[in-house]
Amino acid sequence: MVPPTRKRRPSGDKCELIAIGASAGGLPALMKIVPTLAPDGPAILIVQHLDPRHKSQIPALLSRKTSYRVKEAEDGEPIVQGTIYVGPADEHLLVSEGKIQLAHSRLIRFSRPSIDVMFASVAATYGGRAIGVILSGSNRDGADGIAAIKRAGGVTVAQSPDSAEYRVMPQASIDTGCVDHVIPLDTMGKTLSSLSHGKR
């Protein structure tokens, strides 16, 4: 498989958004990552596959681990630096320029929220100003979206499969040939902070 051509990210592009996709095993990974993120980093969007019958407890859990403001994403709200937005159960999380969008449209790869949907939206809106991250999971959601972010000039990151509780999802993204950095969980937060400040 020939990797898609990557647009060159202009040196002046500042990272404005980190988009993180996670599924099975993702919450423990997030709990390790967020305490190690630099406090002056960009806004963060998180899509974690969730049981649609229950309200997510992820914002409350993550808020205990970080100085970032952590909240459940709301339709139409502005995206603010220093805030982590967690996609609600049973809603797709998308972005327009500077704002959150939620959509209760069809399931994608049997999932709502869909990581691919979020990543495609981030790629189209933020391009080279975004970082896309794939964590632990047992399906292929996010692989197409990672390719979209890379084609748009963004930076792409996958948790190393050996450090993932479920290796299928990060491995599927790596197999696309569109992942710039494969990072062990223990150093993921520090690496994302460096990448968001333009240090490759």
C-alpha positions, 0 to 999 in steps of 0.5 A: 500500500502506497502512503498518501501524499502528505502536505508539508506543514508550514513552519508557522503553523501552530498546533491549535488542537489535539484530537484523541481517539480511544476504545477498549483500554482507552480510559486507563491510557487517558488516565496516564496521559493527562497528568503529564500534559504541559498546562499551556497546551492546545485544546484537546478533543477526546472520543472514547467509545461508550455505552450509549445507555449511560452518561460518561463519567470520563470528564469527572475522572480526568479532571482529578488528574490534570490542571486542564479544565475537563468537560463534556462537549456541548453543541455549538460551544467555543473551543478554548485553549487549556480545555479537554472536551470529551465527546458525549455518549451516542453523539458524533463529535465534530468541529467547525472553525473554533466550535464544537458540533455534535451530530446524532447521525448514523453509526460508523463502523458500528460506533457513535461516537466515531473516531473517524468522523471526528478525525475527518472533521478535524482534518478538514477544519484544522489541517496542519494545525492539528495532531491526531492520536490513536490509543488502545482499542479492539477495532479499526475505527480511526484508521481512515481518519488518521490518514485524513489528518496526515493528508491535510498536513497534521501530525499523526501519533499512535500508541505503541501496540505493545503498550496498549491493552488492546493493540488492534486499533493502534496497529490498524492506524500504523498499517495505513502508513500514515502515522508519524510517531509510534509512542509508548504510553509512558511517554505519550503525554510528554511527547504530545506536549513537545509536538504541540509546541513544534518540537518534532 
